[in-house]
Amino acid sequence: MMAWNRRWFAGSAIMSAVLCAVPGLAQPDPARIQPVRNQPVETLTVNPGFRDWSPAAVAGTTILAGNQTGRGGLFAVDMLSGKVKWAYRPAFSTGTASVSTPPAVAGGLVITPFAAAYPGAVVAVSLTTGKEVWRGPDPVQNAAVAVHEDLAYILGKNGHFYAMDVATGRERWKVALSTRAACASQPIVRDDVIYLTGSADATPGDPAKPAGYYLFALDARTGRERWRYRAEAPYAHSGVCLNQPVVSGDAVFASGEARLYAVGRATGGDLWPPVEVRRPVEGQSRPVEVHGLVDAGSVLLGMTSGFLIAFEKSSGSTAWEIAGQYRESSPSMAVAGNVLYFQGSPGAKPGAAPGATLHALDLDSRSILWSFSRPTAEPNWFFGCVTPVNGGLWVSSYQALLKLQ
């Protein structure tokens, strides 16, 4: 089946997109970042000898990222010179030391989940030296760490959601969820509440809480459950594993099973009925998955195989869209100021392969400001996650982490 139509019905398997950023981590405010509006050039290239970079986090003038294939560990790079400050490669008894989600930075430590190893661990290292300070629970693959004040949070392979002391890694509390099929946790902390996706076992005597997937709201200090939300969709008998939760205003927005959801932060109820996202596929209107969901102030932005779409926050309806061909598994979407960075081929007709090209879109005029591509040893190697910084951006490419300015 062609890439542009391989997921045309709501009950089909979800292809995981790379998690590029988790709202709520110690990252610059996207609205205050000076975007790159002019054609960029590659000013720095970092290549420590492996192919695949993980999503990155920023701490001052240091950018932190790891290797997804298990050969490289975690790296700290000086953003002014491109020099590697330190490299950390944890030792595990079995498996590899891959990093698939952004590190979290707090209290002078870099806290990173190494999930591919069996057992793996959440590891905290010194931001200054890269020396290991503590190890925590074995995290679920593609789970991310969130930090809030003196606590760090992670979902473990054993089905528990942990709160750990940032300085020591000591467990403060844990909440038992479920070890059933994983729904990767992307925790977001706002106003002393943690919002996370996950699965739970059935609550005895409560038919309103069957086993399945949920969006949870937990008290950030105690772990007490405030509410849980079960997204429903046809053919999703265990509920919907929600992707890319975005907290904005009084809502948590998320996508899954070709639907867009808006959940009230106060009550855990629908703010508007879930919106099925349908677009033309092979000449017929069919449900399509939304990937790369990001907050762009007045609208949410998401990507399907054939459209870049802006959704109204008040209703989930389409504000505008740009047809083309896009790579759902690597959308490379990020917002800085009033500029959207994304990957794909806007304007391309169905059947054309989405090119390995990064674009900048002015969100006011909806015009393309620039397009960037580069030659690689493997033709059409796609860009990975984009990390905006003031007046520039970092993006992963084939065997390289690049700074564009």
Secondary structure, 3 states (H helix, E strand, C coil): CCHHHCCCCCCCCCCCCCCCCCCCCCCCCHHHCCCCCCCCCEEEEECCCCCCECCCEEECCEEEEEECCCCCCEEEEECCCCCEEEEECCCCCCCCCCCCCCCEEECCEEEEEECCCCCCEEEEEECCCCCEEEECCCECCCCCCEEECCEEEEEECCCEEEEEECCCCCEEEEEECCCCCCCCCCCEEECCEEEEEEEECCCCCCCCCCCEEEEEEEECCCCCEEEEECCCCCCCCCCCCCEEEEEECCEEEEEECCEEEEEECCCCCEEEEEEECEEEECCEEEECCCEEEEECCCEEEEECCCEEEEEECCCCCEEEEEEEECCCCCCCCEEECCEEEEECEECCCCCCCCCCCEEEEECCCCEEEEEECCCCCCCCCCCCCEEEECCEEEEEECCEEEEEC
